[in-house]
Structure formats: structure tokens, C-alpha cells
């Protein structure tokens, strides 16, 4: 990714997906924000957590 100029990776994850959140944190991702009621689901709207890491920094 760095060879084509990518400096930061951003992802979104549902708050209930705690296993994925733990894995992302292990690889240096930190929470940067939340999108309130961002995804429409059959059971209602869901928030999404935005996580990011800078490439070249510890963990990234």
C-alpha cells in the first residue's frame, strides 16, 4: 500500500462485533469516531465505529 502512496487505512465495524474490534486494535487501529444509526437493518438502524491506522507507525 505504501508503494502507491497510501498512508492511512480506515475501516468501519459494527459495535457488536467485539472480536473484530479486538483484532483491529491488535494491529494498531484506533477508534476515530462513530456513525450514529448509519446502517439500516431489518431489526432497526445500527451505529458503525470508524477505526484507522497510519502506515509506518507502530502497529500499522
One Martini backbone bead per residue (centre of mass of N, CA, C, O) as a GRO file, in nm:
protein
   60
    1UNK     BB    1   0.057   0.063  -0.020
    2UNK     BB    2   0.299   0.262   0.001
    3UNK     BB    3   0.385   0.248  -0.309
    4UNK     BB    4   0.094   0.423  -0.374
    5UNK     BB    5   0.047   0.637  -0.114
    6UNK     BB    6  -0.052   0.499   0.135
    7UNK     BB    7  -0.110   0.615   0.487
    8UNK     BB    8  -0.419   0.525   0.542
    9UNK     BB    9  -0.649   0.319   0.729
   10UNK     BB   10  -1.002   0.263   0.687
   11UNK     BB   11  -1.279   0.154   0.900
   12UNK     BB   12  -1.577  -0.041   0.957
   13UNK     BB   13  -1.777  -0.132   1.255
   14UNK     BB   14  -1.964  -0.311   1.456
   15UNK     BB   15  -2.006  -0.299   1.796
   16UNK     BB   16  -2.078  -0.621   1.825
   17UNK     BB   17  -1.781  -0.680   1.693
   18UNK     BB   18  -1.549  -0.758   1.916
   19UNK     BB   19  -1.343  -0.937   1.770
   20UNK     BB   20  -1.265  -0.735   1.549
   21UNK     BB   21  -1.181  -0.502   1.729
   22UNK     BB   22  -0.949  -0.653   1.868
   23UNK     BB   23  -0.788  -0.709   1.611
   24UNK     BB   24  -0.749  -0.418   1.516
   25UNK     BB   25  -0.598  -0.326   1.771
   26UNK     BB   26  -0.360  -0.523   1.739
   27UNK     BB   27  -0.297  -0.357   1.448
   28UNK     BB   28  -0.339  -0.029   1.544
   29UNK     BB   29  -0.623   0.044   1.574
   30UNK     BB   30  -0.842   0.330   1.610
   31UNK     BB   31  -1.080   0.522   1.732
   32UNK     BB   32  -1.247   0.806   1.546
   33UNK     BB   33  -1.560   0.713   1.539
   34UNK     BB   34  -1.921   0.765   1.481
   35UNK     BB   35  -2.209   0.628   1.322
   36UNK     BB   36  -2.525   0.717   1.354
   37UNK     BB   37  -2.752   0.527   1.224
   38UNK     BB   38  -2.620   0.417   0.935
   39UNK     BB   39  -2.760   0.130   0.929
   40UNK     BB   40  -2.999  -0.058   0.768
   41UNK     BB   41  -3.214  -0.284   0.933
   42UNK     BB   42  -3.463  -0.497   1.014
   43UNK     BB   43  -3.414  -0.422   1.340
   44UNK     BB   44  -3.264  -0.156   1.257
   45UNK     BB   45  -3.050   0.075   1.339
   46UNK     BB   46  -2.688   0.118   1.300
   47UNK     BB   47  -2.394   0.155   1.412
   48UNK     BB   48  -2.057   0.284   1.344
   49UNK     BB   49  -1.718   0.220   1.358
   50UNK     BB   50  -1.428   0.414   1.333
   51UNK     BB   51  -1.116   0.299   1.202
   52UNK     BB   52  -0.750   0.357   1.233
   53UNK     BB   53  -0.430   0.364   1.045
   54UNK     BB   54  -0.095   0.432   1.022
   55UNK     BB   55   0.150   0.397   0.816
   56UNK     BB   56   0.461   0.330   0.991
   57UNK     BB   57   0.342   0.284   1.247
   58UNK     BB   58   0.278   0.134   1.514
   59UNK     BB   59   0.095  -0.145   1.376
   60UNK     BB   60   0.078  -0.027   1.052
   0.00000   0.00000   0.00000
